[in-house]
Amino acid sequence: MIRTTYTCDRCGEESDKSVYLHNVVVGIRAAYPHYGGHVMAVGNSKRRALSVEWCEPCCNKAGIGFPPKPEDDEKPPEPPTLEELIREIAAEKAQEVMEQ
């Protein structure tokens, strides 16, 4: 049996789930995070990026926040349609005119 263990690069906490870790990229003029830890020459400039895998508690301690995860049965709210936005603006303007 093959078992993969994922380890946080900051605290050393281990998990058997890949979703446990987040890819954190810190760099100087780093435009390509998938080149983690390599120096990339682009024209006459060099870019250096360091890519690490941190667990969510370590990310939170470092001030890197994440949006709350929606529940499985909870759907994200649908954005309003263009027609709804236009009707809302028209209603606001009509209300302003009525108040004057």
N, C-alpha and C positions, 0 to 999 in steps of 0.2 A: 504494500500500500504506500502510495506517495502522499505526503502531507506537506503543505506549504504553510509557513508561519510568516506573518507580516509583523515587522518590528518598527516601532516609532524611533526615528533617528535622534530625537531629543531626550525622551525619558526612558526608552528601552522597553516600554510596555509591548506585549505581544498579543496577537490575535490571529485566528485562522480565517478571518474575513478580509477581503481586499478593500471593502468600502470603509473599513475602520480608519484608513490612512488618507491624508490629503496631501497633494503635491504642492509644496511651498517653494516658490522660486524667488531668490534674491539675486540681484545682479546689478552690474554697472553697464549701462547702455545695452541691457539684455533685451533683445527683441525676439529671440527664439528659445523659449524655455525648454523645448524638447532636446536641446543640446546640453543638458545638465552637466555642469562641471567642466566643460570644454571651452577652450579659447577659439573664437571664430573670427577669421579674418574676412572682412567685407570691404573691398577696396583698400584704402589706406587705414581704416579704423579697425580696432579689435574690440570684441565684446566678450565679457566674461560673466557667466551665470552659474550659480550654485543651486542645484535642485535637491531638496530633501523631502522625506516623507514623514509627516507629523500626525499624531493622533489629534482628535478634536479637542480634548482638554488642554493639550499643549498649545494648539492654535488659539484657543480662548485666552490662555494665560499671556500669550504674546500680543493680544489685542486684535487678532484676525477673527472676525465674526462671520457667521454663516446665517442665511435666512432660515426661519423655522421650516422644518420639513412638513409638507402637507400629509394628512392621514391618507391611508390607501383609498378609502371611500369618499374622501373630500376632494372635490374638483376645484381648481383655482377659479376665481371669479372671471367671468367673460368680460373683456373690455367693451365699452359701449360702442355701438355702431356709429358711423358718421351721421346717419339720419337722427339718431337719438341726441347726439351732441348738438346738431343744428337746432332741433326742437327745444332743447334746454336753453340755448343761447337766445333764441327767439322769445321764449317765455320770460326770461330775465329782462330782456329789453322791453317787452310789452309791459311788464310790471313797473319798470322804471318810468315809462311814459305815463302810465296810469297814475303814478304817485305825484307827478309834477303838476 
